[in-house]
Amino acid sequence: MHPMVEMRDVWTFEDVDALDVPDWWRYEIVDGGLVVSPSTGGDHELASAELRTAMHGALPGGTIVAGPMGVQMTRSYLVPDLVVVERERLRGARTLAATDVMLAIEIVSPGSVTMDRVTKPAKYAAAGIKAYWRVETDPLSVTAYTLAPGAEVYTEVGSWGPSEIARIAEPFPVEFEVDRLG
């Protein structure tokens, strides 16, 4: 049985943090409104694990890939599947500021299509997160985006599908076989 949740006009991280709800659901805030998503599946988790492995040797010194980790933004609180941040930013942190995030990565699940393809990239760009990657699991693909200085939306820098090697230059050079993510 799902517990009753008292509705609010505007949600904050503190409101979400205080909820007595199942941990396997993801709770996020978009413009003050509560968004609830189901837990991820096996394809999602496989892609996440393989991305961590692929990026491990390519990360700049002092940075780490982590996630899911909450990111605070004006009137929003989003939880990217993976983020690249300076290692020191994680010490003692319960959430991150958008300015802490070098790269946000979303792995699209059936319950997160619109959030991962539309809402989250728009929010991440508006918050100034310099790079965003979207991983699709069906069919398997990776699309990388960058935020040009002064821009308010991302520019696609490349897209790679099955049997291809993703070669991404920003925010750090990395390459990996897309097939390994599936």
RODO-2510 file (C-alpha; in nm, 4 decimals, decimal comma):
residues 182
     n   res          X          Y          Z
     1     m     0,0000     0,0000     0,0000
     2     h     0,1350     0,3433    -0,0944
     3     p     0,1252     0,5973     0,1895
     4     m    -0,0796     0,9114     0,1521
     5     v     0,1263     1,2168     0,0655
     6     e     0,0055     1,5596     0,1715
     7     m    -0,0085     1,7766    -0,1396
     8     r     0,1661     2,1140    -0,1514
     9     d     0,1446     2,4099    -0,3870
    10     v     0,5248     2,4239    -0,4147
    11     w     0,7553     2,1373    -0,3218
    12     t     1,1107     2,1801    -0,1902
    13     f     1,3949     1,9335    -0,1413
    14     e     1,3247     1,9411     0,2321
    15     d     0,9628     1,8370     0,1655
    16     v     1,0730     1,5439    -0,0496
    17     d     1,3454     1,4470     0,1973
    18     a     1,0880     1,4297     0,4776
    19     l     0,8521     1,1950     0,2898
    20     d     0,7991     0,8489     0,4354
    21     v     0,7794     0,6707     0,1024
    22     p     0,9392     0,3669    -0,0648
    23     d     1,3042     0,4160    -0,1641
    24     w     1,2667     0,2393    -0,4973
    25     w     1,0701     0,5293    -0,6486
    26     r     1,2484     0,8451    -0,7663
    27     y     1,1118     1,1747    -0,6365
    28     e     1,2045     1,4933    -0,8225
    29     i     1,0759     1,8503    -0,8378
    30     v     1,0131     2,0445    -1,1587
    31     d     0,9186     2,4096    -1,1114
    32     g     0,7888     2,3314    -0,7636
    33     g     0,5753     2,0346    -0,8760
    34     l     0,6415     1,6829    -0,7499
    35     v     0,7325     1,4209    -1,0135
    36     v     0,7431     1,0524    -0,9190
    37     s     0,9065     0,7900    -1,1414
    38     p     0,9276     0,4113    -1,1030
    39     s     1,2551     0,2389    -1,0237
    40     t     1,4910     0,1540    -1,3083
    41     g     1,5215    -0,1801    -1,4859
    42     g     1,8043    -0,4109    -1,5819
    43     d     1,8883    -0,2460    -1,9171
    44     h     1,9152     0,0898    -1,7411
    45     e     2,1420    -0,0467    -1,4688
    46     l     2,3636    -0,2289    -1,7207
    47     a     2,4137     0,0928    -1,9186
    48     s     2,4893     0,2839    -1,5978
    49     a     2,7495     0,0322    -1,4804
    50     e     2,9189     0,0156    -1,8215
    51     l     2,9317     0,3952    -1,8530
    52     r     3,1043     0,4190    -1,5148
    53     t     3,3612     0,1650    -1,6327
    54     a     3,4137     0,3357    -1,9695
    55     m     3,4668     0,6767    -1,8114
    56     h     3,6869     0,5635    -1,5243
    57     g     4,0222     0,5984    -1,7015
    58     a     3,9206     0,9096    -1,8949
    59     l     3,8099     1,1299    -1,6060
    60     p     4,0207     1,4360    -1,5296
    61     g     4,2191     1,4170    -1,2061
    62     g     4,0154     1,4909    -0,8971
    63     t     3,6807     1,4066    -1,0608
    64     i     3,4493     1,1121    -1,0188
    65     v     3,1380     0,9685    -1,1809
    66     a     2,8590     0,9289    -0,9255
    67     g     2,4873     0,8798    -0,9203
    68     p     2,2106     0,8876    -0,8961
    69     m     2,2712     1,2115    -0,7068
    70     g     2,0253     1,4969    -0,6546
    71     v     2,0955     1,8384    -0,8038
    72     q     1,9365     2,1555    -0,6628
    73     m     1,8179     2,4186    -0,9105
    74     t     1,5864     2,7154    -0,8790
    75     r     1,2415     2,5701    -0,7962
    76     s     1,3600     2,2289    -0,9176
    77     y     1,5392     1,9279    -0,7775
    78     l     1,6432     1,6667    -1,0325
    79     v     1,8243     1,3358    -0,9961
    80     p     2,0475     1,2571    -1,2949
    81     d     2,1326     0,8912    -1,3388
    82     l     2,5027     0,9830    -1,3406
    83     v     2,7011     1,3008    -1,2852
    84     v     3,0677     1,3888    -1,3175
    85     v     3,1824     1,6151    -1,0356
    86     e     3,4954     1,7071    -0,8456
    87     r     3,5522     1,4394    -0,5846
    88     e     3,5621     1,6999    -0,3050
    89     r     3,2066     1,8155    -0,3878
    90     l     3,0734     1,4766    -0,2762
    91     r     3,2244     1,4787     0,0720
    92     g     2,9358     1,5194     0,3155
    93     a     2,6951     1,6253     0,0373
    94     r     2,3319     1,5149     0,0315
    95     t     2,2685     1,7121    -0,2871
    96     l     2,4761     1,9016    -0,5421
    97     a     2,4455     2,2512    -0,6814
    98     a     2,4109     2,2670    -1,0604
    99     t     2,7405     2,4592    -1,0675
   100     d     2,9122     2,1495    -0,9204
   101     v     2,8120     1,9271    -1,2150
   102     m     3,0483     1,8995    -1,5149
   103     l     2,8316     1,6420    -1,6926
   104     a     2,4802     1,5075    -1,6360
   105     i     2,3823     1,1744    -1,7919
   106     e     2,0315     1,0353    -1,8291
   107     i     1,9525     0,6790    -1,9318
   108     v     1,6051     0,6738    -2,0832
   109     s     1,3601     0,4277    -1,9280
   110     p     0,9983     0,3658    -2,0328
   111     g     0,8788     0,5735    -1,7347
   112     s     1,1156     0,8654    -1,7978
   113     v     1,1008     0,9350    -2,1732
   114     t     0,9701     1,2931    -2,1643
   115     m     1,1721     1,3851    -1,8557
   116     d     1,4991     1,2542    -2,0050
   117     r     1,4483     1,3804    -2,3611
   118     v     1,2811     1,7167    -2,2977
   119     t     1,2412     1,8395    -1,9402
   120     k     1,5756     1,7476    -1,7874
   121     p     1,7969     1,8735    -2,0732
   122     a     1,6071     2,2038    -2,0693
   123     k     1,6488     2,2377    -1,6915
   124     y     2,0147     2,1321    -1,6960
   125     a     2,0967     2,3831    -1,9710
   126     a     1,9066     2,6629    -1,7943
   127     a     2,1037     2,5842    -1,4778
   128     g     2,4347     2,6068    -1,6678
   129     i     2,5426     2,2405    -1,6637
   130     k     2,7988     2,2421    -1,9447
   131     a     2,7440     1,8919    -2,0855
   132     y     2,4587     1,6416    -2,1094
   133     w     2,4518     1,2870    -2,2474
   134     r     2,1378     1,0891    -2,3223
   135     v     2,1555     0,7102    -2,3463
   136     e     1,8712     0,5265    -2,5175
   137     t     1,8423     0,1544    -2,4444
   138     d     1,5936     0,0609    -2,7187
   139     p     1,7450     0,0941    -2,9686
   140     l     2,0825     0,1458    -2,8074
   141     s     2,2390     0,4882    -2,8692
   142     v     2,4321     0,7703    -2,7022
   143     t     2,3839     1,1374    -2,7867
   144     a     2,6161     1,4025    -2,6422
   145     y     2,5351     1,7712    -2,6022
   146     t     2,7324     2,0760    -2,4938
   147     l     2,6293     2,4183    -2,3709
   148     a     2,8045     2,6980    -2,5599
   149     p     2,8989     3,0096    -2,3608
   150     g     2,5920     3,2325    -2,3257
   151     a     2,3573     2,9679    -2,4703
   152     e     2,0353     2,8605    -2,3024
   153     v     1,9940     2,5277    -2,4837
   154     y     2,2301     2,2442    -2,5657
   155     t     2,3911     2,1840    -2,9025
   156     e     2,4280     1,8237    -3,0152
   157     v     2,7930     1,7286    -3,0666
   158     g     2,7360     1,3712    -3,1805
   159     s     2,5194     1,0631    -3,1754
   160     w     2,6332     0,7021    -3,1907
   161     g     2,4414     0,3773    -3,2287
   162     p     2,5019     0,0014    -3,2245
   163     s     2,8396    -0,1197    -3,3553
   164     e     2,9826     0,2341    -3,3279
   165     i     3,2457     0,3840    -3,1031
   166     a     3,1347     0,6988    -2,9240
   167     r     3,4168     0,9530    -2,9350
   168     i     3,3274     1,2471    -2,7164
   169     a     3,5607     1,5430    -2,6598
   170     e     3,3724     1,7481    -2,3978
   171     p     3,3735     1,7936    -2,1067
   172     f     3,6704     1,5505    -2,1269
   173     p     3,7901     1,3161    -2,4017
   174     v     3,6485     0,9647    -2,3774
   175     e     3,5648     0,6842    -2,6166
   176     f     3,3741     0,3611    -2,5705
   177     e     3,1881     0,0977    -2,7709
   178     v     2,8160     0,1730    -2,7633
   179     d     2,7365    -0,2003    -2,7737
   180     r     2,8960    -0,2412    -2,4289
   181     l     2,6101    -0,0363    -2,2797
   182     g     2,3460    -0,2932    -2,3716
***
